[in-house]
Amino acid sequence: MSDAYEASGVDYDILDAGKRLSLSQAAATSKLLLDHGGRAHDASRGEPAFVFSFDNNTFAFVLECLGTKSVIARRFEEETGEQRYAGIAYDTVAAIVNDLCCVGALPLVVNAYFSTGSSKWYEKEGRLSSLVDGWRRACEDAGATWGGGESPTLSGLVAEDDIELAGSAVGYVPDGREPILGAELEAGDDIVLVASSGLHANGASLVRAIADDLPDGLRTALPSGRSFGDATLDPTANYVPLVRTLLSSDLTVTYLSHITGHGIRKVMRAARPFVYRIEALPEIPEVLRFVTERSGMEQRDAYGTLNMGAGYAVFCRNGQGPAVVDVAASVGLKGLVAGRVQSGDRSVVLEPLGVTYSSDELSLR
C-alpha cells in the first residue's frame, strides 16, 4: 500500500499471501475437533480470533505479537534514560485482547511470551519489574487472569539488547449470544469509530526509520512540546471494557473490527458485499500526523496503513450509533458516529478525503 512503509521492511501483500496460505492449511484440521466432541466455527477463519465450541460453550483463541515497538522502547531508554517497558507490555496485552473481542468473546486467560537474545537483558535495574507490572495492569484492565507463559533466550535469533513480546489468550462468548462474525451485518447499519490513543502497535518500523533521519532522533520535539519517542510509546487503548459493556446491553452489535495494520481498510474485514461509507473521521493524534508528514505518505496511503485516530470500529443497527458513543464515553473512550453500511461492492469510501479502497486492497482470507 505505502512506499514509505514497504521501504521500512513491511510489505502487506507478501504478508497477507502467507496468511491466506496458512488459513487454507489450518482449515483442513477443523474435523479433528469433532473427535473430541467440539466444533470449529470455520466462519471465524480470517477474523482476528478463532472460534470453537465445546461442551455447550463457545470459546475464542488468539495469539498476537507486539512487533518492533519494543525496539523503540530500548532506543528511547538509550537516548533519554527513561524506561517505558510497562507501556509496551500493556501494548502487547491490549493487542491480544482487542483482537479476541472482535468475535464477541471476553478474555478469560492471557499468557505471555518474553523472548530475549541474552539473559543480560533482564540485568538492567527496573526493566523486568516495569515489564511485568505493565503486563499485570493490562490483564486487570481486561478482566483476565495472567496464566503464565514462556521466556526463552534465543541467542543468534533475537538481538542481544532487545526483547520480543507476544502472547495468547482464550475467551468465552457470553451465554445467550452468538459469536460476532459479520453474518448479522445489514445495509443501513451505523459505523462508530472509537478513538485510538496514538500509534498503538502498528507502524513501529516506520517510526524507527523516521527517527534515524532526525538529528535528535526520538528526542525530537513535536509541536506540543512532547518528544517524538514519548508520544510514540503511549500504550494502546484497551477496548475490552467497551465490548464487555456493549455485550451486556440491549444494543445490536453486528460486527467489530480492531483497526491495526491495513488502517481504515480493516472496516471492510467482514467477507460481505457492502460499501462502508465513512462520512466523518476522528481527530488524528499528533504523533501520527508527524509520522505521515515526515514520511511523505499521501492521505490514501496513511489511512490505508495506520490507524489515523480510529482504533476500533463498532457496527450496530441504524440509529444505535449515538448510544454506542455513550457507552464508549462511560468507559473513558471517545466515539464518533462516522458512517453507515450500504449495499454494493465491498469497499470503504472515505468521503472527507475522496478516497475509496476496493475489496482487492484487503485480502486476509
N, C-alpha and C positions, 0 to 999 in steps of 0.2 A: 504493500500500500504506500508506504512513505520511503523515499530515497534516503532521507536522513536516518530513519530507523533501521533500514537494511544496512546502511553504512556502519551502524553501531554493532552489527552482528546478528540482528534478529530479522529473519525473513519468514513471515507468516504463511506464505504459500507453501514453502517446504515443510514447515512445522505441521500445518493442517493436513497435508498429504499423509504424513506419518501417523497422525491421529486417526484418520479415516481407515488406514490400513490396519491399525491396532484394533479399532472397533469392529471391523469385519471379522477378525480372528476371534475376538472376545465373544461375539455373538454366537459363535459355534459351540461355546461351552455352556450356554444357558440351560440346556437339557440336564446338565449334571445336578442342578439344584433340585430337580424333580426327584432324584434318587434319595434325597434327604427330606422329602415332604415339603419342600419350598417351591417358590416360583419366581423366576426372573421377570421383571417388568421391562421387556425389551424396548418399549417406547421411551424409556429413560436413557437409552444409549445415545450419546451425543449431547445430553443435558449435563449440567455441572456435577451431578451426583448420580450414582447407580441405585436404583430402587429394586427391592426384592421383598417378597412376603414369606413369612414362616410362622407356623402355629397361630394363625389368625391375626397376626400383627404385620404391619408394613414398616420396613426399615429403609434407610438410605446410608450409603457408604461413599466416602470421598477421600482422596489423597491429593494434597496440594503442596507446592513449594513456594518459598519467598522469591526466588530468583536472586539477582545480584544486588539487591538493596543493602545486603549485609556488607558488601564491599564499600558502599558509600559510608556506612557507619564506621568502618575501620579507617577509611581515609579522613573522615571528619574528626575522628579521635586523634589521628596523627597530626592534623593541621591545627586543631584547637585545644586538644587535651580533654575534650568532653566525651564522655561515654554515652551512647544512645542505644545500647543493646536491649534495654527494656522495651523501647519503641519498636524495634524490628522483630522482637519476639511477639509483641502484640500484633504487629502486621501479619505475621505468619498464621497465627491462630485465626485472626479475622478473615484472612483469605480462605482458610479451610471452612470455617463455619458459615461464612457468607455464601459460599458455593453450595454447601449442604442445604441451606434454607431455600434455595431456588426451587427445589422439588416439593416444597411444602413440608419438609422434615425439620424437627428441632433437635439440636445436638444433645447426645447423652454422654459420650466419652470422646475425649481428644487425646491422641498420642503424639509424642514429639520425636523428631529426628534432628539431632545436632551432629553434624559431620565436620571434622577439622583435619587439616593437613599435618598437624602436630599437636600433641598434648600440651605443648608450651602455650598454646592459645589461652588456656584457662589460667595460666600463672599470673597474668596481669591483674593486679588488685581491682576488685569490683566488677570485673567482666561477668563472671558466672552468676554472681548474686543478682546483678542487673538483669541478665537474660532470663533467669528462672522466675524472677519477680514479675517481669512483663508477661511471661507465658501464663503464670498463675492468674494474674489480674484479668487477662483476656478470657481465660476459661471461666472465671467467676462472672464476668460481664455477659458471657454467653449462656450461663447456667449449666455448664458442662463439667463433668469430672475429668481431671487430668489423670489418665490411667497409667501412663508410663511412657516408654519409648526406647530409643537406641541412640548411642553417642559414639560412633566409630571414629577412629583416627585413620585417615586414608592417605598416607604419605605417598606423594607422587601423583595422586589423583586430584586432591584438593590442595590449593596453595597453602603453604605453611602458616601464613599470617591471616588467613581468612577462615570463615565458618559458613557452612551451608545449612540452611534451616528449611525444614519441611515437616509434614505431619499428616495424620489421617484422623478421621472422625466417623463415628456411627451415630445415627439419629433415628428418630421414630416419627412416623406420620400420626398425628393425634387421632384418637378414636372418633369414628363418625366422619372422618374426612378421607378423601382420595388424594393420592399424590398429584401435585400440580405439574403437568407435563405439556400443557398447551392445548389439550383437547377441548377445553371449555372456552377458548378464545372466540369472540364473535365480533363481527363488524359493528362499530359503534362503541366498543369498549373504550374507557378512558385510559390514558397512559400518564402515570405520575412518575416524574423523575425525582429521586431523592439525592440530596447533595452529597458529594464526596468531601473528604477532609483535606484533599490535596492530591499528591502523586499516587497515593496508595502503593500497591506493589508492582505496578506496571510502568515501564519507561525508565527503569534504573540504568540500563545500559546506555541509553541516550543521555541521561543526566551526567554520567561519568565522562562520556565523550565531550560534552559541552564544558564540563569543569576542566578538562585537560587543556582547553583552548583559552581559559580565562586566567589572566595574570594572578589573580587572588584565589583561583580555584573555588573550592566550596565556601570560602570566606567572603566571596563576592557579595556585596550588599544589594539587596533588592530595593525597589522604590520605597517600600515601607520601612526600610532600615534593617530588617531581618537578614541574616545571611542566607545565601542560596542553600547551603548544606543543612542549616537548621530547618528551613521550610520544607526541604525535600524529605526530611526524616520525621515529619509529623506522622503519627500512626494512622493506619487505615481505620475508617469508621466501621464499627461493629453493628451490623443490621439485624442481628438475631432478635433483640428486643422489639424491633419494628415488626418482624414477621410473626413473632410469638403473639403480639397483641392483635395483629390482623387475623390470625387464625382463630383467635378466641372471640372475635367479633362476629356480627351478622353481615359484614361486608362480603361480597362475592369476588374473591381474588382469582383471576383466570390465568395468570402467568406471573412469573418473577424472573428477573434477569440481573445478574451481577455484572456490572459494566467494568470490565478489566481490559485485557488485551482485545484488540479489534474495536475498542472505543464504542461509540454510539451504534455501530453496526450490530452489537450484541442485542439491541432492541428487537431485531428480527431473528433471534436464535430459534424460536419455535418453527418447526417444519410445517408451516401453514401458509396458504396463498393469500396473504394480506399485505396491504400497504400500511405502514406505520408512519402516520403523518405527524411530525413534530412542529408545532406552531410557536412554541416558546422554549428558550434554552436557559439553563441556570447560569448564574454568575460563574465566570472562570476564576479559579483560585490563582492568586498571584504567581505562585511557583510554576503553574502550568502555562500561564501566559508568557512568563520569562523563557521557559523551555522551548515553546513553539517559536517565539521571536528569535531567540539565539540560534536555533537550528534551521531557521528559514523555512519551516513547514508551512505549506498552504493550509487554509482552513479545512479543506476537504480531507487532507492527509491527517491533520491534527485530530479532528473529530472522529476519523476512522481508525485511530491508533490509540489515543489516550482518553481518559475519562472526561476531561474538559469540564469538570464540575458536577457530573452526574455519576454517582457511584452505584446506584441501584435503580431498577425500573420496576414499578408495580402496575400491573394491568388489572382493571376492575370494571364492573358493569357501568354503563353510561350513567353519568350523574353522581357516581360514588367517589369520584376523584377528590373533591373537597374534603370528604370525610377521611380519606386516606391521608391527605395532607395534615389534617388534625391529629390523626394517630401518630404520624411522624413527629409532629411537634411535641406530643405528650412524652416521647422518649428522647427528646433533645435533638431531633433531626429536622432539617428543612426540606420540605417537599414542594413540588410545583406541578400543577395540572398542565402537562406540556403538550398533549395532543390526543389523538384518537386512532383507533384501528379502523381501517376501511377495506372493503373488498377490492381485489385487484392482484396483480402480480407481486410476488414477495419482494418488498423493497422498504427502505427507510428514506423518507423525504424530510429534509431539514429546511422548512420554509424560510426561516430568517436568513439563511445563508444561500438559498437557491441551489442546494446540494442534494443529490439523490444517490443512494447506494443500492445497487441491484443485488438480487439473490446470489449471483455468481461471485460476489465480493465477500461472501461469508459462507464457507463450505466446511463445516465441522463434522458432518455425519457420514 
